Amino acid sequence: MSMSCPKCQSNNVIEKHQARKIGGMIGTSAGTISGVVTSLSGAEIGASLGLFAGPAGVLVGGMAGAIVGGLIGGITGCTAGVALGDLVDHTVLDNYQCLSCQYSFSTKLLVRDEKD
C-alpha cells in the first residue's frame, strides 16, 4: 500500500516503528532476566538428566537448562514487547514520516481527512 504525505502529497514516506523497537528491547531484556531467574527449575531438570553422564553431565546439564530458560524467556519477552510496541505505534504515535518535508503523521489523521 502506497502512503502519501498529507502535507506535501509526496510518496516518499517511511514507518518509524519507534515504540516497536523500544518494546522489543525492553521485552527482550525483561524476558531474558525473567527466564534466567525462573530457569532454576530448568537447571535442576538439566542437572538431573545429566546425572547419567556423571559430575560433568550435571554441570553441563544445569548450565544448558539455565541457558535454554534465558533464551525462551528472551524470545517470549521480545515477541510480547514488539506486539505491544506495534499497537502503540499505530494507535498513539505519529508512526509515519515524510522524507521530503519531514512531516510526521499517523493513519488516524488520514482517516479523519478522508471523512471530511
Protein Blocks (a to p, Z undefined) as FASTA:
>chain_A
ZZddfklopabdcdfklmmmmmmmmmmmmmmmmmmmmmmmmmmmmmmmmmmnojmlmmmm
mmmmmmmmmmmmmmmmmmmmmmmmmmmmmmmmccbccfklopacdfklmmmmmmZZ
